[in-house]
């Protein structure tokens, strides 16, 4: 039986938890520190942040408190951050990694991602990630918001293929072609905004599936991610939600449930389009 500590093995052999806590749009401060600490206390092992979120300091404090109070070793945790677009370049990206470590108060990250595929810049940044990886300073490297053509472009000259691609992924944006490509290339797909920024919580079809299983819509979506082999990082700062989002290992969606959820796809994004962004 899988649980909150269950992992997927990335193509370099590193174990990545199936489920983590996302902290996008959570302001630095006590609420954030508490959310991270509470998540670790309740068994979460994976925390996902990014330089642009401006909250790495608080995440780091939450991690230290979680380690102390949850009786957990740093080695048991899986911490992800991402390099922002303004720092994409060989030297700049190495410096950005150092800065993230300093803010988080950590000696290494488990996963470092290129946040967005800025044309003409992401390949140099990838060389920096390869260097950090080869020097043993980061356990795994990957990308975020990369479409198939971005991945193909990156892998043309890459020494090391990305281990993870973290993208917007939810029942309204099922990304089947991208998922198939990532699977073929041994790149683990990871979902950000799995709950579509809360917009799916009042979807009637999902509510109906949820009531059949005696679960919440959020739990149904998280479970759908996991059964689709997608790692997921639902965001919350409320203790009961942090617990609820992870309480997904005691039931299974049927093939009919899965098909019904897959059919909700409308290729609808709540975040920016990776082929058309200007930041």
C-alpha positions as CSV (number, residue, x, y, z in Angstrom):
1,X,0.0,0.0,0.0
2,X,1.5,3.4,-1.0
3,X,1.6,6.2,1.5
4,X,2.9,9.8,1.8
5,X,6.5,8.5,2.0
6,X,6.1,6.5,-1.3
7,X,8.4,7.6,-4.1
8,X,9.1,7.3,-7.8
9,X,12.6,6.5,-9.0
10,X,13.9,9.2,-11.4
11,X,16.1,8.1,-14.3
12,X,19.3,8.7,-12.3
13,X,18.1,6.4,-9.4
14,X,17.0,9.3,-7.1
15,X,13.8,8.6,-5.2
16,X,11.3,11.4,-5.4
17,X,8.1,11.5,-3.2
18,X,4.8,11.0,-5.2
19,X,3.2,13.9,-3.3
20,X,4.6,17.1,-1.9
21,X,3.6,20.6,-0.7
22,X,3.6,23.5,-3.1
23,X,4.0,27.0,-1.8
24,X,3.3,29.2,-4.9
25,X,1.8,32.5,-4.0
26,X,2.3,31.9,-0.3
27,X,3.9,35.0,1.2
28,X,7.0,34.8,3.2
29,X,6.1,34.9,6.9
30,X,4.7,32.9,9.8
31,X,1.8,31.3,7.9
32,X,4.3,29.9,5.4
33,X,6.7,28.7,8.1
34,X,3.9,27.0,9.9
35,X,2.5,25.3,6.7
36,X,5.9,23.8,5.9
37,X,6.4,22.7,9.5
38,X,2.9,21.2,9.7
39,X,3.3,19.4,6.4
40,X,6.5,17.7,7.6
41,X,4.9,16.9,10.9
42,X,2.1,15.2,9.1
43,X,4.4,13.0,7.0
44,X,5.1,15.1,3.9
45,X,8.6,14.7,2.7
46,X,8.6,16.9,-0.4
47,X,8.5,20.7,-0.5
48,X,8.4,22.7,-3.7
49,X,9.4,26.4,-3.9
50,X,11.1,28.7,-6.4
51,X,13.3,31.8,-6.4
52,X,10.5,34.0,-7.9
53,X,8.1,33.0,-5.1
54,X,10.1,35.2,-2.8
55,X,9.6,32.8,0.1
56,X,12.7,30.6,0.2
57,X,13.7,32.1,3.5
58,X,10.4,31.1,5.2
59,X,10.4,27.7,3.5
60,X,13.9,27.1,5.0
61,X,12.7,28.1,8.4
62,X,9.7,25.8,8.1
63,X,12.0,23.0,7.1
64,X,14.3,23.5,10.1
65,X,11.3,23.6,12.4
66,X,9.8,20.5,10.7
67,X,13.1,18.7,11.1
68,X,13.3,19.6,14.8
69,X,9.7,18.9,15.7
70,X,9.0,16.1,13.3
71,X,12.1,14.2,14.3
72,X,13.1,13.9,10.6
73,X,16.6,14.0,9.1
74,X,17.3,16.4,6.2
75,X,18.2,13.4,4.1
76,X,14.6,12.2,4.4
77,X,13.3,15.4,2.8
78,X,13.1,16.2,-0.9
79,X,13.4,20.0,-1.5
80,X,12.9,21.6,-4.9
81,X,13.6,25.1,-6.1
82,X,13.7,26.8,-9.5
83,X,15.9,29.3,-11.3
84,X,14.0,32.4,-12.5
85,X,14.1,33.7,-16.1
86,X,16.3,36.8,-15.3
87,X,19.1,34.5,-14.1
88,X,19.2,32.1,-17.1
89,X,22.8,31.9,-18.3
90,X,25.7,29.8,-17.2
91,X,27.3,31.9,-14.5
92,X,24.0,33.5,-13.5
93,X,22.3,30.2,-13.0
94,X,25.1,28.8,-10.8
95,X,24.9,32.0,-8.8
96,X,21.1,31.7,-8.5
97,X,21.5,28.2,-7.2
98,X,23.9,29.4,-4.5
99,X,21.5,32.2,-3.6
100,X,18.6,29.8,-3.2
101,X,20.7,27.5,-1.0
102,X,21.7,30.5,1.1
103,X,18.1,31.7,1.5
104,X,16.8,28.2,2.3
105,X,19.7,27.6,4.7
106,X,20.5,24.3,3.0
107,X,23.7,22.6,1.8
108,X,22.1,21.0,-1.3
109,X,18.8,20.7,-3.1
110,X,17.2,17.5,-4.2
111,X,15.8,19.0,-7.4
112,X,16.6,22.2,-9.2
113,X,14.5,23.2,-12.2
114,X,14.6,25.8,-15.0
115,X,11.3,27.6,-14.3
116,X,10.4,28.6,-17.8
117,X,11.7,27.8,-21.3
118,X,13.1,31.3,-22.3
119,X,14.2,30.9,-25.9
120,X,17.9,31.4,-26.5
121,X,18.6,31.2,-22.8
122,X,17.6,27.8,-21.4
123,X,20.4,25.8,-23.0
124,X,23.1,27.8,-21.2
125,X,21.2,27.5,-18.0
126,X,21.0,23.7,-18.5
127,X,24.8,23.5,-18.9
128,X,25.0,25.1,-15.4
129,X,22.5,22.6,-14.0
130,X,24.6,19.8,-15.5
131,X,27.7,21.2,-13.8
132,X,25.9,21.4,-10.5
133,X,24.7,17.9,-10.9
134,X,28.1,16.4,-12.0
135,X,29.8,18.2,-9.1
136,X,27.3,16.4,-6.7
137,X,25.8,19.7,-5.5
138,X,22.3,18.8,-6.5
139,X,20.7,15.4,-6.5
140,X,18.5,15.8,-9.6
141,X,17.9,18.4,-12.3
142,X,14.9,19.2,-14.5
143,X,12.7,21.7,-16.1
144,X,9.3,23.3,-15.7
145,X,6.8,24.4,-18.3
146,X,8.6,22.8,-21.2
147,X,6.6,21.7,-24.2
148,X,7.8,18.8,-26.4
149,X,9.7,21.0,-28.8
150,X,11.5,22.7,-25.9
151,X,12.5,19.3,-24.5
152,X,13.7,18.2,-28.0
153,X,15.7,21.4,-28.4
154,X,17.3,21.0,-24.9
155,X,18.1,17.3,-25.4
156,X,19.8,17.9,-28.8
157,X,22.9,19.2,-27.0
158,X,22.4,18.0,-23.5
159,X,24.8,15.6,-21.8
160,X,22.2,14.7,-19.2
161,X,18.4,14.6,-19.9
162,X,16.1,16.3,-17.5
163,X,14.8,14.0,-14.7
164,X,11.6,16.0,-14.2
165,X,9.3,18.3,-16.2
166,X,6.9,20.2,-13.8
167,X,4.0,21.6,-15.8
168,X,0.5,22.8,-15.3
169,X,-1.6,19.7,-15.2
170,X,-5.1,19.1,-14.1
171,X,-8.4,17.5,-15.4
172,X,-9.0,20.5,-17.7
173,X,-5.4,20.3,-19.1
174,X,-4.4,16.6,-19.4
175,X,-1.4,17.1,-21.7
176,X,-1.6,13.6,-23.1
177,X,1.0,14.1,-25.9
178,X,3.5,15.7,-23.5
179,X,2.9,13.0,-21.0
180,X,3.5,10.3,-23.6
181,X,6.7,12.0,-24.8
182,X,8.1,12.4,-21.2
183,X,7.4,8.7,-20.5
184,X,9.2,7.7,-23.7
185,X,12.2,9.9,-22.7
186,X,12.2,8.7,-19.0
187,X,11.3,12.2,-17.8
188,X,9.0,12.2,-14.8
189,X,6.0,14.5,-15.2
190,X,5.0,16.6,-12.2
191,X,1.9,18.7,-11.8
192,X,1.7,22.2,-10.6
193,X,-1.7,23.7,-9.9
194,X,-3.2,20.2,-9.7
195,X,-6.5,21.7,-8.3
196,X,-6.5,24.3,-11.1
197,X,-6.2,27.1,-8.5
198,X,-9.3,25.8,-6.8
199,X,-11.5,26.3,-9.9
200,X,-12.3,22.6,-10.2
201,X,-13.6,22.1,-6.6
202,X,-17.2,22.8,-7.5
203,X,-17.2,20.7,-10.7
204,X,-20.3,18.6,-10.7
205,X,-18.8,15.5,-12.3
206,X,-15.9,15.5,-9.9
207,X,-18.3,16.1,-7.0
208,X,-20.2,13.0,-8.0
209,X,-17.1,10.8,-8.2
210,X,-16.0,12.2,-4.8
211,X,-19.3,11.4,-3.2
212,X,-19.2,7.8,-4.6
213,X,-15.8,7.4,-2.8
214,X,-16.6,9.4,0.3
215,X,-13.8,11.8,-0.5
216,X,-13.3,15.4,-1.4
217,X,-12.9,16.7,-4.9
218,X,-9.3,17.7,-4.1
219,X,-8.6,14.2,-3.0
220,X,-10.1,12.8,-6.2
221,X,-7.9,15.0,-8.3
222,X,-4.7,14.2,-6.3
223,X,-5.5,10.5,-6.6
224,X,-6.1,10.9,-10.4
225,X,-2.6,12.5,-10.7
226,X,-1.0,9.6,-8.8
227,X,-2.9,6.9,-10.8
228,X,-1.7,8.7,-14.0
229,X,1.9,8.4,-12.8
230,X,2.2,12.1,-12.3
231,X,3.9,13.5,-9.2
232,X,1.8,16.3,-7.6
233,X,2.3,19.2,-5.2
234,X,-1.1,20.6,-4.1
235,X,-0.8,23.9,-2.3
236,X,-2.4,24.8,1.0
237,X,-1.5,26.7,4.2
238,X,-4.4,25.3,6.2
239,X,-3.6,22.4,8.4
240,X,-6.8,20.4,7.7
241,X,-6.3,20.9,4.0
242,X,-2.7,19.8,4.1
243,X,-3.8,16.6,5.9
244,X,-6.8,16.1,3.6
245,X,-4.8,16.6,0.3
246,X,-2.5,13.8,1.4
247,X,-5.2,11.4,2.6
248,X,-5.4,9.7,-0.8
249,X,-3.8,6.3,-0.2
250,X,-6.8,4.4,1.2
251,X,-8.9,4.2,-2.0
252,X,-8.6,3.7,-5.7
253,X,-10.3,5.3,-8.7
254,X,-11.9,2.8,-11.1
255,X,-11.0,2.8,-14.8
256,X,-14.4,4.4,-15.4
257,X,-13.6,7.2,-12.9
258,X,-10.3,7.7,-14.6
259,X,-11.8,7.9,-18.1
260,X,-14.5,10.2,-16.9
261,X,-12.0,12.6,-15.4
262,X,-9.7,12.4,-18.5
263,X,-12.7,13.5,-20.6
264,X,-12.9,16.8,-18.7
265,X,-9.9,18.0,-20.7
266,X,-10.4,21.3,-22.5
267,X,-6.7,22.2,-23.0
268,X,-7.5,25.0,-20.7
269,X,-4.7,26.8,-18.9
270,X,-5.0,28.9,-15.7
271,X,-1.3,29.8,-16.0
272,X,0.8,31.3,-18.8
273,X,1.2,29.5,-22.1
274,X,4.8,28.2,-22.4
275,X,4.8,29.1,-26.1
276,X,3.7,32.6,-25.5
277,X,4.9,34.4,-22.4
278,X,6.7,37.7,-22.0
279,X,8.4,37.6,-18.6
